[in-house]
Amino acid sequence: MPNKMPLALSIQHMLLMREQQLILDALTLQLAAGEIGCLLGPSGCGKTTLLRAIAGFESINQGCINIAGTCVASMIGLVLVKWLEARSTYNR
């Protein structure tokens, strides 16, 4: 059984929208340490937007981006914070 390399990049169920336009939908991607990935597609399909999201220049609407096991972008935390803010406002 071969040794599994740790994941250098892991994206789970990422959704990204801009002004009600769907750019990336349910994207899942994994690259192990040492692997090389390539993004191919026509102009306007979201290649640069994906790279910008990985780099932290674009906010994602759903999902999670992990680099070397560290979550660098996730909507889970933002949704929880908004829920807690709404709950504390309601309970006043």
VMD Tcl script that draws the C-alpha trace (Angstrom):
set ca {
  {0.00 0.00 0.00}
  {1.58 3.34 -1.06}
  {2.11 6.14 1.45}
  {-0.47 8.89 1.18}
  {0.99 12.35 0.84}
  {-0.60 15.06 3.02}
  {-2.94 17.41 1.20}
  {-1.37 20.71 0.25}
  {-4.67 22.10 -1.08}
  {-8.19 20.92 -0.39}
  {-11.37 22.65 -1.55}
  {-14.74 21.23 -0.54}
  {-18.06 22.15 -2.14}
  {-17.03 25.73 -2.88}
  {-19.62 28.10 -4.27}
  {-18.75 31.60 -5.39}
  {-21.19 34.21 -6.66}
  {-20.81 37.81 -7.76}
  {-23.86 40.08 -7.90}
  {-26.29 37.12 -8.14}
  {-24.20 35.49 -10.92}
  {-22.93 31.98 -10.20}
  {-19.18 31.81 -10.95}
  {-18.11 28.52 -9.32}
  {-20.62 25.86 -8.24}
  {-19.90 22.95 -5.86}
  {-16.20 22.86 -6.74}
  {-14.20 20.14 -5.01}
  {-10.46 19.78 -5.59}
  {-7.55 18.11 -3.81}
  {-3.82 18.32 -4.46}
  {-1.33 16.34 -2.39}
  {2.02 17.82 -1.41}
  {4.33 17.63 -4.43}
  {1.52 17.30 -7.00}
  {1.14 19.81 -9.80}
  {-2.32 20.87 -10.91}
  {-3.45 22.59 -14.09}
  {-6.61 24.63 -14.68}
  {-7.92 24.46 -18.23}
  {-11.05 26.00 -19.65}
  {-12.46 28.68 -21.91}
  {-12.28 32.38 -21.18}
  {-14.68 33.39 -18.43}
  {-15.18 29.93 -16.89}
  {-13.72 30.89 -13.46}
  {-10.04 29.85 -13.56}
  {-8.69 33.18 -12.35}
  {-11.54 33.59 -9.86}
  {-10.64 30.21 -8.34}
  {-6.99 31.24 -8.00}
  {-8.04 34.56 -6.46}
  {-10.26 32.73 -3.93}
  {-7.39 30.39 -2.99}
  {-5.12 33.42 -2.53}
  {-7.75 35.14 -0.36}
  {-8.62 37.94 -2.78}
  {-12.20 36.67 -3.35}
  {-14.74 35.75 -0.69}
  {-16.53 32.44 -1.11}
  {-20.26 31.98 -0.55}
  {-20.14 28.35 0.55}
  {-17.61 25.60 1.22}
  {-14.10 25.60 2.58}
  {-10.55 26.13 1.29}
  {-7.74 24.42 3.23}
  {-4.05 25.00 2.57}
  {-1.67 22.57 4.31}
  {-4.47 21.56 6.69}
  {-5.36 25.13 7.70}
  {-8.75 26.53 6.76}
  {-8.09 29.82 4.98}
  {-11.64 30.48 3.77}
  {-14.96 29.17 4.98}
  {-18.54 30.38 5.15}
  {-19.30 28.22 8.18}
  {-17.72 30.70 10.59}
  {-19.41 33.73 9.04}
  {-22.82 32.12 9.17}
  {-22.33 31.22 12.85}
  {-21.25 34.77 13.70}
  {-24.28 36.25 11.89}
  {-26.58 33.82 13.72}
  {-25.05 34.71 17.09}
  {-25.35 38.45 16.32}
  {-29.02 38.05 15.36}
  {-29.72 35.93 18.42}
  {-28.12 38.45 20.80}
  {-30.07 41.31 19.21}
  {-33.33 39.39 19.54}
  {-32.70 38.46 23.20}
  {-32.14 42.08 24.32}
}
mol new
graphics top color blue
foreach p $ca { graphics top sphere $p radius 0.5 }
foreach p [lrange $ca 0 end-1] q [lrange $ca 1 end] { graphics top cylinder $p $q radius 0.2 }
display resetview
